[in-house]
Amino acid sequence: MFNLRFIQCLSLVPVYILLLSACQSMSPDTELEQVPGTVSALDDPEVYVSDTEVASYMTEDWPVADPFLRARILADMLYEARVAFEDNRLLLPAGDNAYDRYMEVLSIVPDNQVALDGIENIADRYVAMALEAIRVGQFENAENYLNRAASINPDKENIAEARRILLSESRISRDYFPLDPQELERQSLDIMSRLGSIAEYVRNREATFLITARNDAEGRWIYRIMREATGGYRLRGDIAIGNRPTIQVNIPQT
């Protein structure tokens, strides 16, 4: 929450508690593991509060009379919003996410550009997450991410473009080939033979594929064996990192 050290030294703890009462309770339903921030908001140039904004607080109906204390509180709010964004707490958990914190700032200073840009960045982050989900065939997740982006700004052009990509990619037929992790570790003849068969399957159907490997070296080895098995035929594929080694084959529909 807000930085308490400055407020405590001014003996304004009751005021700070009053401000805190407007925030919603925390929830464990996070999108990624939370990483607490440690840097002071006043040391962060991205949450700088201008003199014009400081002056504007003089007329706000705040329970804090000192305009410079108001500026410090606002800077802390912007800093906490950015920490939540970097932790990928975008719309969740309720009351402890970047969107809610930016909206709190805008409820005080409606034209705060840092908060306005921050909200747009949240929508853009969801679009980027959707495109990555599409790339690995997680279409339901992609749809959820785009819905969240649209809930923030339904008129963003990149949302419409991502939906077109999602529709196109979801029409492609896909086959999945799990790979034995222990055989991969040994780089056995059995796994090499299996990779060769999958490579032939890909070539005969002029398909693309996605290798999910546990690390980059494993993924590159899988791709090399597949390419060698087809006599150097230019296989069109990509590599993603995941816990379960798999090859996803994307077959174009005619």
C-alpha positions in Angstrom: 0.0 0.0 0.0 1.1 3.7 0.4 4.5 4.5 1.8 4.0 5.0 5.5 7.3 6.4 6.6 6.7 10.0 5.5 3.2 10.0 6.8 4.1 8.6 10.2 6.8 11.2 10.7 4.1 13.9 10.3 1.9 12.2 12.8 -0.9 11.7 10.2 -1.6 8.0 10.7 -5.3 8.6 11.2 -5.5 10.4 7.8 -3.6 7.5 6.2 -6.0 5.0 7.7 -8.9 7.0 6.3 -7.4 6.8 2.9 -6.8 3.1 3.2 -10.5 2.4 4.0 -11.4 3.2 0.4 -9.3 0.3 -0.9 -10.8 -3.2 -1.4 -9.6 -6.2 0.4 -6.8 -8.4 -1.1 -7.6 -11.7 -2.8 -5.3 -14.7 -3.4 -6.6 -15.0 -7.0 -3.5 -13.6 -8.7 -2.5 -13.9 -12.4 1.2 -14.4 -11.6 3.1 -14.7 -8.3 3.4 -11.3 -6.6 6.8 -9.7 -6.2 6.8 -6.9 -3.7 8.5 -3.6 -4.7 11.2 -2.1 -2.6 12.1 1.2 -4.3 10.8 4.5 -3.0 8.2 6.1 -5.3 9.9 9.5 -5.0 13.1 8.0 -6.5 11.2 6.7 -9.6 11.0 9.2 -12.5 8.1 7.3 -14.0 5.8 8.3 -11.2 6.9 12.0 -11.0 4.1 14.4 -10.0 4.3 17.8 -11.7 4.0 21.2 -9.9 0.7 21.7 -11.9 -0.7 18.5 -10.4 0.4 19.5 -6.9 -1.4 22.8 -7.3 -4.5 21.1 -8.5 -4.8 19.0 -5.3 -5.3 22.2 -3.4 -8.9 22.3 -4.5 -9.6 18.6 -4.2 -11.9 17.4 -1.4 -9.2 15.4 0.3 -8.9 14.7 4.0 -5.3 15.7 3.7 -4.7 19.5 3.8 -1.0 19.6 2.9 -0.6 19.7 -0.9 2.9 18.2 -0.8 1.7 15.3 1.3 -1.1 14.8 -1.2 1.6 14.7 -3.9 3.6 12.1 -2.0 0.5 10.0 -1.5 -0.3 10.2 -5.2 3.3 9.3 -6.2 3.0 6.2 -3.9 -0.3 5.2 -5.6 1.3 5.5 -9.1 4.3 3.5 -7.9 2.2 0.7 -6.5 0.2 0.6 -9.7 3.4 0.1 -11.7 4.6 -2.6 -9.4 1.3 -4.4 -9.8 1.7 -4.1 -13.6 5.2 -5.5 -13.6 4.0 -8.4 -11.4 1.3 -9.1 -14.0 -1.5 -8.3 -11.5 -3.5 -6.5 -14.2 -7.2 -7.0 -13.4 -6.7 -9.5 -10.6 -6.8 -9.9 -7.6 -9.6 -7.6 -6.8 -8.4 -4.5 -5.0 -4.8 -5.3 -5.5 -4.2 -4.9 -9.2 -2.7 -2.3 -11.6 -6.1 -1.3 -13.1 -7.8 -0.6 -9.8 -4.8 1.4 -8.6 -4.6 3.5 -11.7 -8.4 4.1 -11.4 -7.9 5.3 -7.8 -5.4 7.9 -9.1 -7.8 9.0 -11.8 -10.6 9.4 -9.3 -8.4 12.1 -7.7 -6.7 13.6 -10.8 -8.8 12.6 -13.9 -6.3 13.8 -16.4 -3.2 12.2 -14.8 -1.3 11.1 -17.9 0.8 8.4 -16.1 -2.4 6.6 -15.0 -4.1 7.0 -18.4 -1.1 5.5 -20.1 -0.9 2.8 -17.5 -4.5 1.7 -18.3 -3.7 1.5 -22.0 -0.6 -0.5 -21.2 -2.7 -3.0 -19.3 -4.9 -3.5 -22.4 -1.9 -3.9 -24.6 -0.4 -6.4 -22.2 -3.5 -8.6 -22.5 -3.4 -8.4 -26.3 0.3 -9.5 -26.2 -0.7 -12.4 -23.9 -3.5 -13.4 -26.2 -1.2 -13.5 -29.2 1.3 -15.7 -27.4 -1.6 -18.0 -26.3 -2.7 -18.2 -30.0 0.9 -19.1 -31.0 0.9 -22.2 -28.8 -2.7 -23.2 -29.6 -4.3 -22.1 -26.3 -7.3 -20.5 -28.0 -9.6 -20.4 -24.9 -7.0 -18.5 -23.0 -6.5 -16.2 -25.9 -10.2 -15.4 -26.0 -10.2 -14.7 -22.2 -7.2 -12.3 -22.5 -8.9 -10.4 -25.4 -12.1 -10.1 -23.5 -10.2 -8.6 -20.6 -8.5 -6.1 -23.0 -11.8 -5.2 -24.5 -13.3 -4.6 -21.0 -10.7 -1.9 -20.6 -10.9 -0.3 -24.1 -13.2 -2.1 -26.6 -12.1 0.3 -29.4 -8.4 -0.6 -29.5 -7.4 -1.6 -33.0 -5.0 -4.3 -31.9 -7.8 -6.1 -30.2 -9.7 -6.5 -33.4 -6.6 -7.6 -35.3 -5.8 -10.2 -32.6 -9.4 -11.5 -32.9 -8.9 -12.0 -36.6 -5.8 -13.9 -36.0 -7.5 -16.0 -33.4 -10.4 -16.9 -35.7 -8.0 -17.8 -38.5 -5.7 -19.9 -36.3 -8.6 -21.7 -34.6 -9.8 -23.0 -37.9 -6.5 -25.0 -38.4 -6.6 -28.7 -37.7 -4.0 -29.7 -35.0 -2.5 -33.0 -34.0 -0.4 -33.5 -30.8 2.4 -35.9 -30.3 3.7 -36.3 -26.7 7.4 -37.1 -26.3 8.8 -39.3 -23.6 11.0 -37.1 -21.3 13.4 -39.9 -20.3 13.9 -41.0 -23.9 14.7 -37.3 -24.8 17.2 -37.2 -21.9 19.0 -40.3 -23.3 18.5 -39.1 -26.9 17.7 -42.7 -27.6 17.3 -44.3 -31.0 13.6 -44.8 -30.2 12.9 -41.1 -29.7 15.0 -40.3 -32.8 12.8 -42.7 -34.8 9.7 -41.2 -33.4 10.8 -37.7 -34.3 11.7 -38.8 -37.8 8.1 -40.2 -38.2 6.6 -36.9 -37.0 8.8 -35.0 -39.4 7.6 -37.1 -42.3 4.0 -36.5 -41.2 4.7 -32.7 -41.2 6.3 -32.7 -44.6 3.7 -34.8 -46.3 0.9 -32.4 -45.2 2.9 -29.2 -45.7 2.1 -28.4 -42.1 3.8 -26.2 -39.5 4.6 -27.3 -36.0 5.4 -26.2 -32.5 7.9 -28.0 -30.4 7.4 -27.7 -26.6 10.6 -28.6 -24.9 11.8 -28.2 -21.3 14.7 -26.0 -22.3 16.1 -24.4 -25.5 18.9 -27.0 -26.0 16.3 -29.8 -26.0 14.1 -28.0 -28.4 16.9 -27.3 -30.8 18.0 -31.0 -30.7 14.4 -32.1 -31.5 14.3 -29.7 -34.4 17.7 -30.8 -35.8 16.7 -34.5 -35.6 13.4 -33.8 -37.4 15.1 -31.8 -40.2 17.8 -34.5 -40.7 15.1 -37.1 -40.9 13.6 -35.3 -43.9 16.9 -34.9 -45.8 17.2 -31.2 -44.9 13.7 -30.3 -46.0 12.9 -26.9 -44.7 10.4 -27.6 -41.9 8.5 -24.6 -40.7 8.3 -24.7 -36.9 8.9 -22.9 -33.7 10.0 -23.8 -30.2 8.3 -23.0 -26.9 9.5 -23.8 -23.3 7.2 -26.0 -21.2 7.1 -28.8 -18.7 5.7 -31.5 -21.0 7.7 -32.2 -24.2 5.2 -32.2 -27.1 5.0 -31.5 -30.8 1.9 -29.7 -32.1 1.3 -30.1 -35.8 -0.8 -27.5 -37.5 -2.4 -28.8 -40.7 -3.8 -26.2 -43.1 -7.4 -26.7 -44.2 -8.1 -26.6 -48.0 
